[in-house]
Amino acid sequence: MNKKDDFRSYCTTQKDIPLFLTPAWMDLICGDNWDVLIEAKGKNIHGFLIFPLNQKLGFKRILQPQLTPYSGVWINYPDGQKDLTKIAFEKKVLSSLIERLPEFDELNINLYPTFTNWLPFYWKEFKQTTRYTYKIFKGQSPEALRLQVKDSVRRELSKAERTLQVYLSVDVKDLFDFKVRSFKEQNLSFNLSYSFIKRCVDWCISEGKGQILYAKDEKGAIHAGVFLVWDKNCVYYLFGAADPEYKNSGALTYLLWNGIEMAQSQTKDFDFEGSMLEPVEQFFRNFGATQLPYHQILKRNSLLLKLKSILGK
């Protein structure tokens, strides 16, 4: 049995490992092009660093995987650790993992919002950028959720609830088409292929880790769709889009609200999966969600890539 097989076996016994750090997710997104470093004492795993392997134009790169908001580090803290001991434990585990990284020209990954201590990366001359996501935490009643949203969201929900119906689907084609059209309206290209998206959606649905929601009107016209995935603790809004013809119907708001209610019913948080785009950030914030920072970690060892970055190319 090789290292990855041992790691897969270990992860099947650890239910708290977030979805995007599991070997099953990396297999889905990266195929064989990923690796993992493990810090352990005997059979007791203290932590691991999981990462993709990219090689393009002769450069060895460790970059954030497609369709994956967070990646990187997971630490298995011993029970009952005090804060001071916890920080020392993090330093020991992370320092060992970072030192054993393979040679690379560039590393650029997003750590989970729950991971807050990036100092061991800083001490190894990595750079950091703070990014933000929005999360609605579990344990809230439907009434409390409604009270905390902005009036604009409340109005859109009321309108959509009167005219639209939400239903489950296993077909991602309409959602993919909406996404492509919405990007085209902004003179942008959606850089994920339909075959890749379909493979990811099909796997998540078959494994009971995701679902597609659509909103349609009484004539059967689909107004919007969202793709949600989840693990033991959280539901993630991975992506969604509205038909440009119905972008003012409130359908996307209604679908996200259904996702939030689903997360609450399953005692899970709901992660909007963040955005640094101002209009999108405001849309998420209007749901009454809590802003959470997370770390983007970067290091370039290639002089050519450093120069290209400085020149903005």
N, C-alpha and C positions, 0 to 999 in steps of 0.2 A: 504493500500500500504506500502511495506517495504522500507528500506533505499535504497537498490539496485534499486528498481523500480523507486523511486524518482530520483535517480542519473541517470538512463537511460533516463528518461524524460528530465532532465536538459541537458544532453549531446546532445540530438537531436536538441536543439536550439542553440548550440555552435559549429559553423562550424570550428573554429580554433583549436579545440582540436586534437592533433596528433592521428593518427590511433591506435598506440600501447598503448595509454592511455584510449581508449574508453571501455566502458563496453561490447560492442559487440565483440571486439577483445579478451577481457579477458574471456568472455563466450566461445568463439571458442577454445582458447588455454587451459584454465584451468577448463572449466566446472563450477561447483559451488565452486571450491576451490580458491576463491579470495575474497578480501574485499576492502573497500575504507573508508578512513577517510576524512571528509569534514570540512573545516573551512569556516564559513559563519556568516553573520550578517543579521538576518531576512531571506529574500529570496535571498539576494545577496551573492553568493558564491565567496569567496576570493581565494580559492585554494583547491586542494585535493591531497591526496597521495593514489594511487591505487597499490595493491600488491597481489601476489599469496600467498596461504597458502599451505605449504608442510609439511607433517609429515612422517618421515621414520626412522625406527629403534628407535622409541621413541623420536626423536628430532623434535622440532618445528622450521621449517625453512621458511624464506622468501627469495626465490631465484629467479633469473632472469628466466622468463618463456621461455619455448622452442620456437624456431623460432621467437624470439622477441628481436630485438637488443637493444631497450631502453624501460624503464618503469619509474615508480616512481611518480614524482612531476609535477603538473601543477598549475600555479598561474595566476589568473585573475587580471591583473594590472588595476587599475583605469586609465582613460584617463588623459593624460597631466601630469603624474608624473615626477618630476625631479629625477636625479640619486640618490641624497641623500635620498629623500623620498621613492624611489623605494627599496633601500637596507633595510631601516627600515621596510618597508611593508613586504619584503621577510622574514626578521628575525622574525617578529611577527607571520606570517602565518606558517612558517616552524617550529618554536619552538613549537607552539601549536599542529601541526600534529605529530611531533616526540614524544612529551610527551604522546600522546594517542595511540601510537603503542601497539599492544597486546604483551604479553610476548613471547619472542622467544629465541631460542638457537643460531640461526645464521641468519643474514641478509646480503644478497649480491646481489645488484641490480645495473644496469647501468642507469644513468640519461641521458636525452636528451642533445645533444650538445648545444642547445640553453639555457640550464640551467647552469649558471656559478658559482653561489654562494653557495658553500657547507659548509660555515662557521657554520651555525646552527647545522649541523651534527657533525662537529669537536668539537663544544662546548659540545656536548652530548657524546663525547668519541668514535665516529665512526672513522674508518680509511678510507683513500681514495687512489685510484690508478688512475693515468691518463692513459686513453686509447685514441685511435685515429681512426677517420674515415676520408674519403675523400668525398668531395662534389663539384659538378659543379653547380654554381648558375644560376638562371634563367636570361633571358634578353640578351643572347648572340646569335649572328648570326651564321649560319652554317659555314661561312667562318672563323669567329673568333675562333670557336671551333676547326676547322681543324688546324689552325695555332699554337695552343697552345699544341698539342699533340706531343709526342716524335716520332722520325723517325721510330722507331720499330713498334709503333701502326699504323702509317700512311701506312707502308708497308703491315702490316697484313690486314688492311682495304682494300687496293687496291687489294690484292690477293683474299680476300673473296668476294668482290663485283663482281669480274669477274666470279667466279665459284659457288657461293652459292645464295640461295633464302631464304628470311626470311618469315615465315608465323605464324599466330596465331593458337593456339590449346587449347582444353579444357582437353586434356589427358596428365597427368603428368607421366605416366608409363615410357616412354623412359628417361625422365629427372631423375627420381628416380633411374633407373637402371644405368645411367651414374654416378650418385653421388656415389652409392654403389661401383661400379667398380673402380672409382678413389680413393676412400678411401682404398679399398682392395689393390690396387697397392702400397699404402704407408704403408701397414700393419696396417691399422686402421679400426675401425668399425664405420659405420654410425649409430648413435644410435636413429634415428627417424624412426618409422615404416611407411610402405607404406600407411596403412589405415589412420594414423594421417595426413600425408602429403596430401593425396587425399582429406580428409575432409576439411583441411584448404584452399587448392587450389579451391575446388568446391565452398566453401562459398565466397571467395574473388571474383571469377569470377561472381557468381550469384548476388552479391551485387554491382558489378561494381567498385570494389576496387583492382582488380588485373588481370593479364593475363600471359599466358605462351607464349614465343617466341621460335621457333625452327629454325635452319638453316639446309637446306638440299641441296645436289648437284643435278645435272641433272639426275642422276640415281635414285634419291629418297632416297639415304642414308642420315640419320640424323646425323649431325656432333656434334651438341651441343644444349643445351636448357637453358633458364633462366626463373625464376619466379620473376615477378615484382609486387609490391603492391604500393598503393599511398593513400594519403589523399589530403586535399585541397591545401597544399603548397609544397608537396614533393613526388617524386617517389623514392622508395627504391628497391635496388637490394637485394632481400631476399636470393636467392641462385641460383646457376647455376652449370653446369658441361658439359664437353665435352666427347664424346666417345673417349676412349684412343686410338683407331685406327686412329682418325682424329685430334689429339690434336695439330697438327702443321698447320692446315688448316686456322687458323685465325677466326674460327667460333664464339668462345666465345667473342672475341674482337668485331666482327661485330654485335653480338646480343646486347652487352652492348652499342655500339654506337647507335643502333636503339632505345634503351631505353633512352639514353641521348637526342637524337633528339625528341623523343616523349615528354619528360619532357619539353624541350624548347618550343615545339609547344603549350603546355598547360600552359605555364608561370609558371612552377614549377621547383624547385631545383631537382637535382639528387644525391641521397646519396648512395655511394657504400657500406654502412653499415659496413665499417671498417674491419680491420684485423691487428692483432699484429704479424702475420707471415711474415717474411722478404720478401720472393718471392711474396706473394700476395700483400703486401703493395706497393712494387715497381711496380707491374702490374697496380694497381689502380692509383698510382701517375703519371704513364706515359700518362694517359689520359689528363693531365694538370689540374687535380682537386686540390682543396684547402684542405690542411690538417686542420682538426678541432679536438681539444681535447674534451673528455667528461669524466665525473667522474664515477668511479666505487666505490660504497659506501659499506663498510663492517663493521660488528660488530659481535663478538662472545661472547655470555654470558655464554655458557656452558664451564666449565673447561675441560671437556673431549675433546670437539672439539678444544679448544685452544691448548691442548697438542698434539692432532693429527696433527694440523697445524704446530706446531713447529717441530715435528718429521718427517713431510713430508709424512704422511700417509693419 
